[in-house]
Amino acid sequence: MCSCGWNGPEHRLDWGVTGERKLVEAADGTAETCVEDWDVHAAEVEQSAIPLPETVTSLLAQLQEEIEKLAKTSLLTAVRAARLLMWACNSFTARSWP
């Protein structure tokens, strides 16, 4: 499911075939198919979207580089920075939707 309203195709597990195997093992192929569906959708959205301004693209690339550098010296701090970025994105998204 995507915030744009897209729902991927349903992929049901065949419990008769699953048998006694653990779910994580039995559902591996199905999960991979779901990831592939998502990747196709994300690529379609990317192709149809208005391009980001170059300044935003550059800032995002710089931020990614800085977090990767930080991860080499302090993984915990890098995770904290990534978490703060995620929080900022979630906060913006929550305010933007009606």
DOBANU-839671 format. One record per atom (N, C-alpha, C, CB): residue number from 1; residue in one letter; chain; atom name; x, y, z. Coordinates in steps of 0.2 Angstrom, whole numbers, plus 2048, in hexadecimal, padded with zeros to 3 digits. Glycine has a CB too. Example, Ala and Ser with C-alpha at 12.3 -4.5 7.8 and 13.67 -1.06 7.14 Angstrom:
1 a A N 842 7E4 827;
1 a A CA 83E 7EA 827;
1 a A C 842 7F0 827;
1 a A CB 839 7EA 82D;
2 s A N 840 7F5 823;
2 s A CA 844 7FB 824;
2 s A C 840 800 827;
2 s A CB 846 7FD 81D;
***
This chain:
1 m A N 804 7FA 800;
1 m A CA 800 800 800;
1 m A C 804 806 800;
1 m A CB 7FB 800 806;
2 c A N 802 80B 7FC;
2 c A CA 806 811 7FC;
2 c A C 802 817 7FE;
2 c A CB 809 812 7F4;
3 s A N 805 81D 800;
3 s A CA 801 822 802;
3 s A C 7FD 826 7FC;
3 s A CB 805 828 805;
4 c A N 7FF 824 7F6;
4 c A CA 7FC 827 7F0;
4 c A C 7F6 823 7EE;
4 c A CB 801 826 7EA;
5 g A N 7F4 81D 7F2;
5 g A CA 7EE 81A 7F1;
5 g A C 7EF 813 7EE;
5 g A CB 7E9 81E 7ED;
6 w A N 7F5 812 7EB;
6 w A CA 7F7 80B 7E8;
6 w A C 7F7 806 7ED;
6 w A CB 7FE 80C 7E4;
7 n A N 7F4 800 7EB;
7 n A CA 7F4 7FA 7EF;
7 n A C 7F7 7F5 7EA;
7 n A CB 7ED 7F8 7F1;
8 g A N 7FC 7F2 7EC;
8 g A CA 7FF 7EC 7E8;
8 g A C 7FB 7E7 7E7;
8 g A CB 806 7EA 7EB;
9 p A N 7FC 7E2 7E2;
9 p A CA 7F8 7DC 7E1;
9 p A C 7F9 7D8 7E7;
9 p A CB 7FA 7D9 7DB;
10 e A N 7F3 7D4 7E9;
10 e A CA 7F3 7D0 7EE;
10 e A C 7F7 7C9 7ED;
10 e A CB 7EC 7CE 7F0;
11 h A N 7FB 7C7 7F1;
11 h A CA 7FF 7C1 7F1;
11 h A C 7FE 7BD 7F7;
11 h A CB 807 7C3 7F0;
12 r A N 7FA 7B8 7F6;
12 r A CA 7F8 7B4 7FC;
12 r A C 7FD 7AE 7FD;
12 r A CB 7F1 7B1 7FB;
13 l A N 7FE 7AC 803;
13 l A CA 802 7A6 804;
13 l A C 7FD 7A0 804;
13 l A CB 805 7A7 80B;
14 d A N 800 79B 801;
14 d A CA 7FD 794 800;
14 d A C 7FF 790 806;
14 d A CB 7FE 791 7F9;
15 w A N 7FA 790 80B;
15 w A CA 7FC 78D 812;
15 w A C 7FD 785 811;
15 w A CB 7F7 78E 817;
16 g A N 7FA 783 80B;
16 g A CA 7FA 77C 80A;
16 g A C 802 77A 808;
16 g A CB 7F6 779 805;
17 v A N 805 77F 804;
17 v A CA 80B 77E 802;
17 v A C 810 780 807;
17 v A CB 80D 782 7FC;
18 t A N 80F 784 80C;
18 t A CA 813 787 811;
18 t A C 815 781 816;
18 t A CB 810 78C 815;
19 g A N 810 77D 818;
19 g A CA 811 778 81C;
19 g A C 813 77A 823;
19 g A CB 816 773 819;
20 e A N 818 776 825;
20 e A CA 81B 778 82C;
20 e A C 821 77D 82C;
20 e A CB 81D 771 82F;
21 r A N 823 77F 826;
21 r A CA 828 784 826;
21 r A C 827 78A 82A;
21 r A CB 82A 785 81E;
22 k A N 82C 78E 82C;
22 k A CA 82B 794 82F;
22 k A C 828 799 82A;
22 k A CB 831 796 833;
23 l A N 824 79E 82D;
23 l A CA 821 7A3 828;
23 l A C 827 7A7 824;
23 l A CB 81D 7A7 82C;
24 v A N 82C 7A8 828;
24 v A CA 831 7AC 825;
24 v A C 835 7A9 81F;
24 v A CB 837 7AE 82A;
25 e A N 835 7A2 81F;
25 e A CA 837 79E 81A;
25 e A C 832 79D 814;
25 e A CB 83A 797 81C;
26 a A N 82C 79B 816;
26 a A CA 827 79A 812;
26 a A C 825 7A0 80E;
26 a A CB 821 797 815;
27 a A N 825 7A6 811;
27 a A CA 823 7AC 80D;
27 a A C 828 7B0 80A;
27 a A CB 81F 7B0 812;
28 d A N 82E 7AD 80A;
28 d A CA 834 7B1 807;
28 d A C 832 7B3 800;
28 d A CB 83A 7AD 807;
29 g A N 830 7AE 7FC;
29 g A CA 82F 7B0 7F5;
29 g A C 829 7B5 7F4;
29 g A CB 82D 7A9 7F1;
30 t A N 824 7B4 7F8;
30 t A CA 81E 7B9 7F7;
30 t A C 821 7C0 7FA;
30 t A CB 819 7B6 7FC;
31 a A N 825 7C0 7FF;
31 a A CA 827 7C7 801;
31 a A C 82B 7CA 7FC;
31 a A CB 82B 7C6 807;
32 e A N 82F 7C6 7F8;
32 e A CA 834 7C9 7F3;
32 e A C 82F 7CB 7ED;
32 e A CB 838 7C3 7F0;
33 t A N 82A 7C8 7EC;
33 t A CA 825 7CA 7E6;
33 t A C 822 7D1 7E8;
33 t A CB 820 7C5 7E5;
34 c A N 820 7D1 7EF;
34 c A CA 81D 7D8 7F1;
34 c A C 822 7DD 7F0;
34 c A CB 81B 7D7 7F8;
35 v A N 829 7DC 7F2;
35 v A CA 82E 7E1 7F1;
35 v A C 82F 7E3 7EA;
35 v A CB 835 7DF 7F4;
36 e A N 82E 7DE 7E6;
36 e A CA 82F 7E0 7DE;
36 e A C 829 7E4 7DC;
36 e A CB 82F 7D9 7DA;
37 d A N 823 7E3 7DE;
37 d A CA 81D 7E7 7DD;
37 d A C 81E 7EE 7DF;
37 d A CB 817 7E4 7E0;
38 w A N 821 7EF 7E5;
38 w A CA 822 7F5 7E8;
38 w A C 827 7F9 7E4;
38 w A CB 824 7F5 7EF;
39 d A N 82C 7F6 7E2;
39 d A CA 832 7F9 7DE;
39 d A C 82F 7FB 7D7;
39 d A CB 837 7F4 7DD;
40 v A N 82B 7F7 7D4;
40 v A CA 828 7F9 7CE;
40 v A C 824 800 7CF;
40 v A CB 824 7F4 7CB;
41 h A N 81F 7FF 7D4;
41 h A CA 81B 805 7D6;
41 h A C 81F 80B 7D7;
41 h A CB 816 804 7DC;
42 a A N 824 80B 7DB;
42 a A CA 829 810 7DD;
42 a A C 82C 813 7D7;
42 a A CB 82E 80E 7E2;
43 a A N 82E 80F 7D2;
43 a A CA 832 811 7CC;
43 a A C 82C 815 7C8;
43 a A CB 835 80B 7C8;
44 e A N 826 813 7C7;
44 e A CA 821 816 7C3;
44 e A C 820 81D 7C6;
44 e A CB 81B 812 7C3;
45 v A N 81F 81D 7CD;
45 v A CA 81E 824 7D0;
45 v A C 824 829 7CF;
45 v A CB 81D 823 7D8;
46 e A N 82A 826 7CF;
46 e A CA 830 82A 7CE;
46 e A C 830 82D 7C7;
46 e A CB 836 826 7D0;
47 q A N 82E 829 7C2;
47 q A CA 82E 82B 7BB;
47 q A C 829 830 7BA;
47 q A CB 82D 825 7B7;
48 s A N 823 830 7BD;
48 s A CA 81D 835 7BC;
48 s A C 81E 83B 7C0;
48 s A CB 817 831 7BD;
49 a A N 822 83B 7C5;
49 a A CA 822 841 7CA;
49 a A C 826 846 7C7;
49 a A CB 825 83E 7D1;
50 i A N 824 84C 7CA;
50 i A CA 828 852 7C8;
50 i A C 82F 852 7CB;
50 i A CB 824 859 7CA;
51 p A N 834 853 7C7;
51 p A CA 83B 852 7CA;
51 p A C 83C 857 7D0;
51 p A CB 840 854 7C4;
52 l A N 840 855 7D4;
52 l A CA 842 859 7DA;
52 l A C 846 85F 7D8;
52 l A CB 845 855 7E0;
53 p A N 846 865 7DB;
53 p A CA 84B 86A 7D9;
53 p A C 852 867 7DB;
53 p A CB 849 870 7DD;
54 e A N 857 86A 7D7;
54 e A CA 85E 868 7D7;
54 e A C 860 869 7DE;
54 e A CB 862 86B 7D2;
55 t A N 85E 86F 7E1;
55 t A CA 861 870 7E8;
55 t A C 85E 86B 7ED;
55 t A CB 85E 877 7EA;
56 v A N 858 869 7EC;
56 v A CA 856 863 7F1;
56 v A C 85A 85D 7F0;
56 v A CB 84E 862 7F0;
57 t A N 85B 85B 7E9;
57 t A CA 85E 855 7E8;
57 t A C 865 855 7EB;
57 t A CB 85E 854 7E0;
58 s A N 869 85B 7EA;
58 s A CA 86F 85C 7EC;
58 s A C 870 85B 7F4;
58 s A CB 872 863 7EA;
59 l A N 86B 85F 7F7;
59 l A CA 86B 85E 7FF;
59 l A C 86A 857 801;
59 l A CB 865 863 801;
60 l A N 865 854 7FE;
60 l A CA 864 84D 800;
60 l A C 86A 848 7FF;
60 l A CB 85E 84A 7FC;
61 a A N 86D 849 7F9;
61 a A CA 874 845 7F8;
61 a A C 879 847 7FD;
61 a A CB 876 847 7F1;
62 q A N 87A 84D 7FF;
62 q A CA 87E 850 804;
62 q A C 87D 84D 80B;
62 q A CB 87F 857 804;
63 l A N 876 84D 80D;
63 l A CA 874 84A 813;
63 l A C 876 842 813;
63 l A CB 86D 84B 814;
64 q A N 874 83F 80E;
64 q A CA 876 838 80E;
64 q A C 87D 837 80F;
64 q A CB 873 835 807;
65 e A N 881 83A 80B;
65 e A CA 889 83A 80C;
65 e A C 88B 83B 813;
65 e A CB 88C 83E 807;
66 e A N 888 840 816;
66 e A CA 88A 842 81D;
66 e A C 888 83C 822;
66 e A CB 887 848 81F;
67 i A N 882 83A 821;
67 i A CA 880 834 825;
67 i A C 884 82E 824;
67 i A CB 878 833 824;
68 e A N 886 82D 81E;
68 e A CA 88A 827 81D;
68 e A C 891 828 820;
68 e A CB 88B 826 815;
69 k A N 894 82E 820;
69 k A CA 89A 82F 823;
69 k A C 89A 82F 82A;
69 k A CB 89D 837 821;
70 l A N 894 831 82D;
70 l A CA 893 831 834;
70 l A C 893 829 836;
70 l A CB 88D 834 836;
71 a A N 890 825 832;
71 a A CA 88F 81E 834;
71 a A C 896 81A 835;
71 a A CB 88B 81A 82F;
72 k A N 89B 81D 831;
72 k A CA 8A2 81A 832;
72 k A C 8A5 81B 838;
72 k A CB 8A6 81D 82C;
73 t A N 8A3 821 83C;
73 t A CA 8A6 822 842;
73 t A C 8A1 821 848;
73 t A CB 8A8 829 842;
74 s A N 89B 822 847;
74 s A CA 896 821 84C;
74 s A C 88F 81F 849;
74 s A CB 895 828 850;
75 l A N 88F 818 849;
75 l A CA 889 816 846;
75 l A C 882 818 84A;
75 l A CB 889 80E 846;
76 l A N 883 818 850;
76 l A CA 87D 81A 854;
76 l A C 87B 821 853;
76 l A CB 87E 81A 85C;
77 t A N 880 826 852;
77 t A CA 87E 82D 850;
77 t A C 87B 82D 849;
77 t A CB 885 831 851;
78 a A N 87E 829 845;
78 a A CA 87B 829 83E;
78 a A C 874 827 83E;
78 a A CB 87F 824 839;
79 v A N 872 822 842;
79 v A CA 86B 81F 842;
79 v A C 867 825 845;
79 v A CB 86B 819 847;
80 r A N 86A 828 84A;
80 r A CA 866 82E 84D;
80 r A C 864 833 848;
80 r A CB 86A 831 853;
81 a A N 869 835 844;
81 a A CA 868 83A 83F;
81 a A C 863 838 83A;
81 a A CB 86F 83B 83B;
82 a A N 864 831 838;
82 a A CA 85F 82F 833;
82 a A C 858 82F 836;
82 a A CB 861 827 831;
83 r A N 857 82D 83D;
83 r A CA 851 82D 840;
83 r A C 84E 834 840;
83 r A CB 852 82A 847;
84 l A N 852 839 842;
84 l A CA 850 840 842;
84 l A C 84D 842 83B;
84 l A CB 855 844 845;
85 l A N 851 840 836;
85 l A CA 84E 842 82F;
85 l A C 848 83E 82E;
85 l A CB 854 83F 82A;
86 m A N 847 838 830;
86 m A CA 841 835 82F;
86 m A C 83B 838 833;
86 m A CB 841 82D 831;
87 w A N 83D 83A 839;
87 w A CA 838 83E 83D;
87 w A C 835 844 83A;
87 w A CB 83A 83F 844;
88 a A N 83A 848 837;
88 a A CA 839 84E 833;
88 a A C 834 84D 82D;
88 a A CB 83F 852 831;
89 c A N 836 848 82A;
89 c A CA 832 846 824;
89 c A C 82B 844 826;
89 c A CB 835 840 820;
90 n A N 82A 840 82B;
90 n A CA 823 83E 82D;
90 n A C 820 844 830;
90 n A CB 824 839 833;
91 s A N 823 848 833;
91 s A CA 820 84E 836;
91 s A C 81D 853 830;
91 s A CB 824 852 83A;
92 f A N 821 853 82B;
92 f A CA 81F 857 825;
92 f A C 819 854 822;
92 f A CB 825 858 820;
93 t A N 819 84D 821;
93 t A CA 814 84A 81D;
93 t A C 80E 84A 821;
93 t A CB 816 842 81D;
94 a A N 80E 84A 828;
94 a A CA 808 84A 82C;
94 a A C 804 851 82B;
94 a A CB 809 848 833;
95 r A N 808 856 82B;
95 r A CA 806 85D 82A;
95 r A C 803 85E 823;
95 r A CB 80B 862 82C;
96 s A N 806 85B 81E;
96 s A CA 804 85C 817;
96 s A C 7FE 859 815;
96 s A CB 80A 85A 813;
97 w A N 7FC 853 818;
97 w A CA 7F6 84F 815;
97 w A C 7F0 852 819;
97 w A CB 7F6 848 817;
98 p A N 7EA 853 815;
98 p A CA 7E4 856 817;
98 p A C 7E1 851 81D;
98 p A CB 7DF 857 812;
***
